[in-house]
Amino acid sequence: MSRYLVKRLLLAVPTVLGLTMLIFFTLRILPGDIALTIVGDDANVSAERLDEIRRTLHLDQPIWVQYLDWLRQLASMDLGKSFGSDYPIAKRLLAAIPVTFNLAAYTLVLTVLMAVPLGALSAIKRNSWVDYLCRCLALIGLSTPSFWVGIITLMVLAFSFNWMPQITVVGFLEDPVTNFSQFIWPALVLAAAQTAVLARLTRSALLEVLGEDYVRTARAKGLRENIVLLNHALRNALLPVVTLLGLQFAALMEGAVITETVFGLPGLGSTLIQGINAKDFPLIQSSVLFIGLLVIVINLAIDLSYAWLDPRIKFD
């Protein structure tokens, strides 16, 4: 496994390099003048002032020089500062990432607790009223937009229970009860759609495994049904589930933009939207790069988890 890990890490180097090129050059072809964006509505700004801003931000340099400067900053762990302000991007992301991670962790736990039992129950009770009910609930979850669920949830909480999102986010270690009350509702909103997808996949994967020869052999040996389901069927059926779960976590970490905005959570998604609205290229670049690196790490963790779930899998 160590050899496989080294190979994957070496393969990640050109992947990350290609990611940086894609992020940087895609942003640079977008229309608009960064200097004009920074001065805002100041119609009396002089051309000399605009040229000074461009020189300060190295925007007067060739695009490939700007790209190499950004790579040097990344190599020195310096993400730079936001356009139009002197606030370091690293500090801004360090403040936003824990909020999104907290929301993603709650969502992932709720998704697993709801999706796996629903999907397994639907597969075990195939073509029964329980199966039809679980599939109907999954279809509703897939068909309902998360932003609409978030708005309706917030309206119900505000008008019926006088609940409003707090301005300041409280950390889990600081006050677990307050942290739970802040994140449970947006996490439930996000978990609704995630549960629907994961429950359907769990059902189909478990149905496929239940038809395998080793499951029939286990039953023929006289093993109890719960042992057959848990130790033989469900564990092998979790391989595609784990893959999707990792991708869902990566998608959540890139920022549940609408949900964070609706519930007033200053997470990575909200920060990215602010950077896009302000055309703050350094902030956008750093945010998207972090998301890309996270996806690479999560994919590696998923691959390594396969050996634990299925001992037949070998790494070369």
FIVEXVEX-453823 format. One record per atom (N, C-alpha, C): residue in one letter; x negated, y, z negated. Coordinates in steps of 0.05 Angstrom, whole numbers, plus 5000, padded with zeros to 4 digits. Example, Ala and Ser with C-alpha at 12.3 -4.5 7.8 and 13.67 -1.06 7.14 Angstrom:
// FIVEXVEX-453823
A473648864844
A475449104844
A473649344844
S474349554858
S472749794857
S474250014843
// end
This chain:
// FIVEXVEX-453823
M498449765000
M500050005000
M498350255000
S496050244987
S494250474986
S493250555014
R492750345031
R491850395058
R494150535074
Y496550435070
Y498850555083
Y499250845074
L498850895048
L499151165038
L497151355050
V494651265053
V492551435065
V493251495094
K494251295109
K495051335137
K497251545139
R499251525122
R501451715123
R500551995115
L498752015096
L497752285089
L496052405112
L494552245125
L492952345148
L494852425171
L496952275175
L498952335196
L500452595189
A500652655163
A502052895155
A500553155163
V497953135167
V496353375173
V497153495200
P497153345222
P498153465247
P501053545246
T502653395230
T505453455228
T505853725215
V504353785193
V504554035180
V503554265198
L501354205212
L500254415230
L502254475252
G503554275264
G505654325284
G507954475272
L508654415247
L510854555233
L510154855230
T507754915222
T506955195219
T507155345246
M506255215267
M506355345294
M509255395302
L510955195298
L513755225306
L515055455290
I514555465264
I515755675248
I514855945256
F512155975259
F511056245263
F511856345291
F511456195312
F511956295339
F514956315345
T516556155333
T519456185337
T520456445325
L519456525302
L520256775289
L519257015305
R516956985318
R515857215332
R517157275358
I518757085369
I520157135394
I522957255389
L523657285364
L526257395358
L526257695365
P528457805374
P528558095381
P528458265355
G527558515359
G527458705337
G524658785329
D524459025318
D521859135310
D521759135280
I519758995269
I519558975240
I519059245227
A517559415240
A516959675228
A519559845226
L521259825247
L523859965246
L525659845224
T525459595221
T527059465200
T526259555172
I523659595168
I522659685142
I523559965135
V523460145155
V524160425150
V527160455147
G528660265158
G531560265154
G532960485169
D534660635155
D536360835168
D534961115171
D532461125166
D530961375168
D530561445197
A532361625208
A532161695236
A529961885242
N528862015221
N526762225225
N523962105223
V523661845221
V521061725219
V519461785244
S516861845240
S515161915263
S513861665274
A512961695299
A511561475312
A508961405297
E507661605286
E505261555271
E505761385246
R508061435233
R508761275210
R509260985218
L510660945240
L511160675250
L508560525257
D506760675270
D504160545277
D502560475251
E502760645231
E501360585205
E502460335193
I505160305194
I506360055182
I505459815198
R505359835224
R504459605240
R501559535234
R499859735231
R497059675224
R496759555197
T498359655177
T498159545150
T499059255150
L501059185165
L502058905166
L500658735187
H498658845201
H497158705222
H498958635245
L501058785249
L502858725272
L501758825298
D499658985297
D498359085322
D496358885333
Q495858665318
Q494058465327
Q495358265346
P493858125363
P495057925380
P496357705362
I498357575374
I500057395358
I498357165348
W496457065364
W494856845354
W493056925331
V492157175330
V490557275308
V492357285282
Q494857375286
Q496657375263
Q497157095252
Y497356895271
Y497756625263
Y495456515247
L492956565257
L490556475243
L490356605215
D491056865214
D491056995188
D492956865168
W495256785178
W497256655161
W496156375152
L494856235170
L493755975162
L491556015140
R489956225143
R487956275123
R489256345096
Q491456485097
Q492856545072
Q493956295059
L495056115075
L496055865065
L493855695053
A491555685067
A489255535057
A488255635030
S488555885025
S487756004999
S490056024979
M492255884986
M494655884969
M495756164964
D495456334984
D496556604983
D498756635003
L501256664994
L503556685012
L504056965021
G502457155011
G502857435019
G505057575004
K505857805015
K507957965002
K510158015022
S512558075012
S514858125029
S514458385044
F515558395069
F515558645084
F517258845070
G516159095068
G517659305055
G517459315025
S515959135013
S515659134984
S512959004978
D512059044953
D509558934944
D509958694927
Y512358574927
Y512858344910
Y511758094922
P510157944908
P508957704919
P511157494926
I510857364949
I512757164958
I512656924940
A510256854931
A509956614914
A511656634888
K511556874876
K513156914852
K516156894858
R516956994881
R519756994888
R520756704893
L519056544906
L519756274911
L519756104886
L517756154869
L517556004843
L520056064826
A521256294829
A523656354814
A526156224826
A526056194853
A528456094867
A528455794868
I526155664871
I526055374875
I527255214851
P526655284826
P527855134804
P530955144804
V532055374813
V534955394813
V536155204834
T534955194858
T535955014878
T535354724871
F533054674859
F532454394850
F534454304829
N535154484810
N537054414790
N539754344802
L540654514821
L543154454834
L543054194850
A540854154864
A540553904880
A540553654862
A539153674839
A539053444821
A541753374810
Y543253574801
Y546053524792
Y547653394814
T547453514838
T549053414861
T548353124867
L545753064867
L544852794874
L545852594853
V545652664828
V546652474807
V549652424809
L551152644813
L554052614817
L554652444842
T553152494863
T553652344888
T553252044884
V551051974871
V550451684866
V552551564848
L553351704827
L555251594808
L558051554821
M558651714841
M561251694854
M561151524879
A559051554895
A559051434922
A558551134921
V556451044905
V555750764905
V558050594894
P559250664871
P561550494862
P563950504881
L564550734893
L566750744912
L566150574937
G563750594948
G563050444971
G562950144965
A561850074943
A561749784935
A564549674930
L566249824916
L568949734911
L570549704937
S570049894956
S571449884981
S570649634997
A568049564995
A567049325010
A568049064997
I568049054971
I568948814957
I571948764961
K573548984960
K576448964964
K577149034993
R575648925012
R576048995040
R578948945049
N579949145064
N582649135076
N584849125055
S584249195030
S586349215010
S587149505007
W589149554990
W589949834985
W587749994973
V586049864957
V583750004945
V581750094966
D581249924986
D579449985008
D580650225024
Y583250215030
Y584450425046
Y584350695030
L584750685004
L584750924988
L581951044987
C579850874983
C577150974983
C576351095010
R577150965031
R576451065058
R577951325064
C580451355054
C581951595058
C580651825042
L579751775018
L578451985002
L575852065016
A574351875027
A571851935041
A572452105066
L574552045080
L575252205104
L576052485096
I577452525074
I578152795065
I575652945058
G573752815044
G571252945037
G569653035061
L569652865082
L568152935106
L569553155121
S572153175120
S573653375136
S573853645123
T573353665098
T573753915083
T571054075082
P570954315092
P568454475091
P567754545062
S565154525056
S564254575029
S564754865021
F564455055040
F564855335032
F567755385024
W569655255037
W572455285030
W573055165003
V571954924998
V572254804972
V571054974950
G568755094955
G567455264936
G569055514929
I570255644950
I571855874945
I574355814930
I575755594938
I578155514923
I577555434894
T575355294890
T574555214863
T574055464846
L572555654857
L571955894842
L574556054836
M576356064855
M578956214850
M580556074828
V580655814828
V582155664808
V580855704780
L578255684779
L576855724754
L577156004743
A577156204761
A577256484753
A580156554743
F582156474758
F584856554751
F586256374730
S585456124730
S586755934711
S585255904685
F582555924687
F580955864663
F579256104655
N579456324669
N577956564663
N574956514663
W574056344682
W571256264684
W570056414707
M567756534702
M566256674724
M563356604722
P561956584745
P559056524744
P557456724728
Q555556634713
Q553856804698
Q551756934716
I550957174709
I549057314726
I546257194722
T545557124698
T542957004692
T543156704690
V541356564705
V541356274705
V539756184681
V540856004665
V539555894641
V538355624649
G535855584642
G534455334648
G535555104631
F535054854642
F536054624628
F534754574601
L532054614600
L530654584576
L531254804555
E532055034565
E532655254548
E535355214533
D537355134549
D540055094537
D541554894555
P541354634550
P542554434568
P545554474571
V546954554550
V549954574552
V550654804571
T549355034567
T549955264585
T549055214613
N546855074616
N545855004643
N547854824657
F548854624642
F550854444654
F553354594662
S554354774646
S556754924652
S556355104676
Q553955194681
Q553355364704
Q553255214730
F552154964729
F551554824754
F553554604760
I555254524741
I556954294746
I559054344768
W560154584770
W562154644790
W560954664818
P558854824822
P557654814849
P556554544857
A555654384837
A554654124843
A556953934852
L559253964839
L561553804847
L562453874875
V562354134881
V563154214908
V561354094929
L558754094925
L556853974943
L557053674944
A557553554920
A557653264919
A560053144933
A562153304937
A564553194950
A563853094979
A562553264994
A561853185022
A559652975022
Q557653005004
Q555452815003
Q556552534995
T558452524976
T559552274967
T561052134990
A562452285006
A563952175028
A562152025047
V559952155055
V558052035074
V556751785061
L555851815036
L554351595024
L556151355018
A558651405010
A560551185004
A561151025029
R561451155052
R561951015077
R559550845085
L557150955081
L554750795088
L554450565069
T554950605043
T554750385023
T556650165030
R559050235038
R561050025046
R560149865069
S559249995091
S558449855115
S555949685110
A554049795094
A551549635089
A552149395071
L553949425052
L554549195034
L556148985049
L557949065067
L559448875082
L557648715100
E555548845111
E553648695128
E552048495112
V551248575088
V549648395071
V551248165060
L553748215054
L555548005044
L555947775063
G555447825089
G555647615109
G553047465114
E550947535100
E548347395104
E548347115092
D546546955102
D546346675093
D545546655064
Y543646825055
Y542646805028
Y544846875007
V546747035015
V548947094997
V550846854994
R551346725017
R553046485016
R551646265001
T548946245004
T547446044989
T547546094959
A547346344951
A547546414923
A550246344911
R552346384927
R554946314917
R555246004916
A554045864936
A554245574936
A552745444913
K550745584902
K549245484879
K550845514853
G553045654854
G554745684831
G554145934814
L552646124826
L552046364811
L554646534808
R554746674785
R557146834780
R557247064801
E559747144807
E560147334829
E558747604823
N558847694798
N557547944792
N554547934796
I553247704790
I550447674795
I549847674825
V551547534840
V551147534869
V551347814880
L553247964871
L553748234882
L551448424874
L550648414848
L548748614838
L545848534846
N545048284842
N542248204846
N541648134875
H543548034890
H542947944916
H544048124938
A546448214935
A547748364957
A547148664955
L547848784932
L547749074930
L544949174932
R543049034920
R540249134921
R539149154949
N539748954966
N538848964994
N540449165010
A542949205002
A544649395017
A543849685011
L542249724990
L541449994982
L539250115000
L537949955017
L535850055034
L536750295051
P538750265068
P539650505083
P540850715065
V541950635042
V543050835024
V540851015012
V538650895005
V536351044994
V535351235015
T535151145040
T534251315062
T536051565065
L538651515066
L540451745068
L540451925043
L540151795020
L540051954995
L537652144995
G535352045005
G532952215006
G533352445025
L534652395048
L535152605068
L537152805057
Q539152705042
Q541052885029
Q539753065009
F537852954993
F536453114974
F534853334987
A533453255009
A531953455024
A533753675036
A536053595046
A537953795056
A538953975034
L539353865011
L540254034988
L538054224979
M535554134980
M533354304972
M532854534991
E533654495016
E533254715035
E535254945029
G537054895011
G538755105002
G541555075011
A543355034992
A546155034998
A547055324999
V546555445022
V546755735025
V549455845017
I551555735028
I554155845022
I554955794993
T554455554983
T555155494956
T553655664936
E551055704941
E549455874923
E550556154924
T551356254947
T552356524950
T555056554936
V556856354939
V559456364927
V559256374896
F557556204885
F557356184856
F555156364845
G553956534861
G552056724851
G549456604840
L548556384852
L546056254844
L543656364860
P541756474847
P539456584862
P537356374870
G538256184886
G536555964894
G535156014920
L534055794931
L532455814955
L534155884979
G536655794980
G538355865002
G539056155003
S539656264979
S540256554978
S537856724985
T535556634976
T533056774982
T532456775012
L532956545025
L532456515054
L534356695069
I536856715061
I538856895074
I537957185071
Q537057255048
Q536057535044
Q533757595062
G531957395065
G529657445083
G530557465112
I532457305120
I533457325148
I534857595153
N536457685134
N537857935138
N535858175139
A533658155124
A531758365124
A529558325144
K529658105160
K527558035179
K524858035165
D524857915141
D522457895125
D521057635133
F519357655154
F518157425166
F516457265146
P514757385130
P513157225111
P514857065092
L517057185082
L518857035064
L520156805078
I521156855103
I522456645118
I520456415124
Q518056485133
Q516056295139
Q515356115115
S514956235092
S514156085069
S516455905059
S518956005061
S521255845052
S521555605070
V521555645096
V521955425115
V519655225113
L517155325110
L514855145107
L515154975082
F515955085060
F516354925036
F518454705041
I520554775055
I522654575060
I521554355077
G519954425098
G518754225115
G516854035100
L515154155082
L513353985066
L514953805047
L517153905037
L518853745019
L519953505034
V520853545059
V522053325075
V519853115080
I517453195086
I515253005090
I514752835065
V514652965042
V514152825017
V516452635010
I518852725015
I521152555009
I521252315027
N520652345053
N520552125071
N518451915063
L516152015054
L514051835044
L515051675019
A516351815001
A517351684977
A519451474984
I521151535004
I523151345012
I521851095023
D519851125040
D518450895052
D517150725030
L515950845010
L514650694989
L516650554971
S519050664969
S521050534952
S522150284964
Y521750244991
Y522850005004
Y521549754992
A519049764986
A517649534975
A518849444949
W519749634933
W520949564907
W523749444911
L525249554931
L527949464935
L528049194950
D526149154968
D526048904983
D523148804984
P522448604968
P519648504967
P518648394994
R520548335012
R519748225038
R518248425055
I518648685049
I517348905064
I514448925056
K512748925076
K509848945072
K508849195086
F506849335074
F505749575086
F503049495098
D502549585123
D500049535136
D498449795137
// end
